């Protein structure tokens, strides 16, 4: 029997095998409007970046971007998108819940619509805090509890739709300052699969230790 990781990889490979970019080629609106400014050449890690739309946008801002996704099909399309837009991405196929993230390695870690069960999510966020450099930022948006039963996108499992306070609690004891914390409804227009009014959670934190 295939492992849960194998099943997850097969699911996302099948989704990204479509000819179209199923979540579009444009970046996430929250990311473009709320991403903290970084120095040119800053190192940014994009978790579960799918077909590369957010990593490509970050690279266009002059950052050195590493995009990770479990699906080889997604990484292949991210490579095509980066080439079409004239930017370079460090593209890696891997399970973000298992792969090493490093220590004090990143100026920012971005997580856009990455939905994990509570225990893997908390464990990943603990590793993210370790992986951020002092003064580094964690930027998150995902669907929240109100999205359950909505037809506009996201998983239909309550365990995969955390409240924003759950995400804040992940970082409460690990040396981070909350800069933005919000939950509510907004229009999400990102390709065919994120299309319409959605209940989202948003969170930005900064690792302490640098002025």
N, C-alpha and C positions, 0 to 999 in steps of 0.2 A: 504493500500500500504506500502511496506517495505520502511524504511528510507534509505537514501544514505549509511549510515554506515552499515546497514543490507545487502544491495546489495554488498557493497565492501567486507564485511566479507564472504558472500556466494561465491563471485568470487574467493577469495584467498583460501577458504576452498576447493573448487572444484579443483583448480590448484594443491594444495598440497596433494590432495587425491591420486595422482598417486603413484605407488609403488616406482618409482625412485625418487631421489632427483633432482628436475627439474632444479635447478641451480648448481647442483653438491655438493660435500661434501668438496671441497677444498676452502680455503679463497680467497677473492678478492685480486688480485695482487697488486693493488695500496695500499691497507691496509697493506699488509705484507712488502712492500718496503718503505712506507712513514710514517707509524705510529710512532709518537714521542715516545721515550722511557719513561716509567713510573716506579715508584718505585714498588718493589714487593708488591702485595696486594692492588694496586691502584684500585679504584672503576671505572668501565667502564660501560656505558649504550649503548647498541646497539639498535637503533631504527629500527623498521620494519625488524627484523632479519630473517624473513622467517623460513626456515628449520634449522637455527642455525649454518651455516658454519662459519660465521665470529665470532660469539660469542664463539664458541668452540675454534677457533684458538686463540682468545684473552685470554681465560681461560688457554690455554696451555702455554701462556707466563707468567703465574703466577699472573694474575689479577683477581679480584673479579668482575664477569661479570653478569649484568642483561640484558637479552634479551627479547624484547617486540615485539609482533606481533598481528595483529588483528585476525589472523586465528588460531583457535584451532588445526586444522590439522597441520599447520606449527610448532606450539609449541610441539605437540606430536612427530613429527619427529626430532625436535631439541633435545628433551629429549633422544631419541634413539641414536642420533649421539653423544651426550655428554657422554652417558654411554659407547658407543663403544670405545670412545677415552679416557676414564678414567678421565674425568674432571667434575666439578660441575658447573652448571649454575643456576642462579635465573631466572626462566622462568615465564613470565607474559603475559596473553592474554589481549590485550587492544588496543584501538585506540590512537595512539601517538598524535593525534591532540587534544585530550580531556583529557587524563589522566594526573594527576599531576606528575611533574618531580622533584619537590623539589627546594630548594634554597641552593647554595653552597654545592651541594651534590655529585658531580662527578668529578673525575680527568680527564675524557675524555668522550665525547659523539661521537658516530660513526654513520654515516648515509650513507649507501651504497645502491645505486639504489632505493632510496625512492623518488617517484615522486608525488608531490602534486600540486594542483592549487596555483596560486601566493599568494592569501590572507592567506590560511591556512599555506602555507610554511613560509611566513614572521612571522606569529603569533607563529608558532612552534619554529622558530629560535630565536625569542625574549625570549621565555621561556627557550630554551637551554642555552642562555647566562646567564640567572639568575640561572639556575641549575648547571652550572659549578662552581667549586671552583676557587678562584684566582690562576692563573697559569695553569688552566685546558685547554684542547685542544678540538676543534671541528674538526672532520675529515669527509670529504664529497667526494663521487664520485657518479655521476649520468650521464645518457645520456643527451646531450645538443641539441640545435636546429638543428644541422646538422643530427641528427638521424631520423628526420621526413622523412618517406618514405623508410627507410632502413629496410631490412628484418632480421637483425641480433639481434634484441631484443629491449625491451623498449616500452613504450606507443606510440601510433601514434596520439598524440594530441599536438599541439604546446604549449598549456598552461601548459603542464606537463613536458616540456623540457626547463628548464631555462638556459639562458646564465650564464657563471661563474660570470659576473659582477652583475647579479641580486642577486646571492647568497652573493657576497661580500657586496652589498648594504644592505642586510638584517642585517649585522653585523656592518655597518659603524658607527652607532651612539650609540653603546651599549658596549663600552669598551673592544674591542678585537683588537689584532694586527694580521694582515694577515701574515702568514708564507709561504704559497704556494698558487698560483692561476694560473690555466692553463686550456686551452681548446684545443682540437685537436682530432686526430684519433689514436686509438690503437686497437690491437687485444684483444678481450674479449672472453675468453674461459671458460665459467662457466655453465656446464651442457648443456642440449638441447636447452634452451631458451635464453641464451646469447652466441651466437656462431658466431664469425666473427668480421670483422672490424667495429668498432663503433665510433661515435662522442661522446666524453665524456667531462664532466667538472669536475675539481678537485679543492678542496679548503681545506686549513687547517688554522685555526685561533687559537690564544691563548688568553684567558681571562687575562686582565691586572690586576695588583694588587699584584703580587708576583715576586720576582727576580728569 
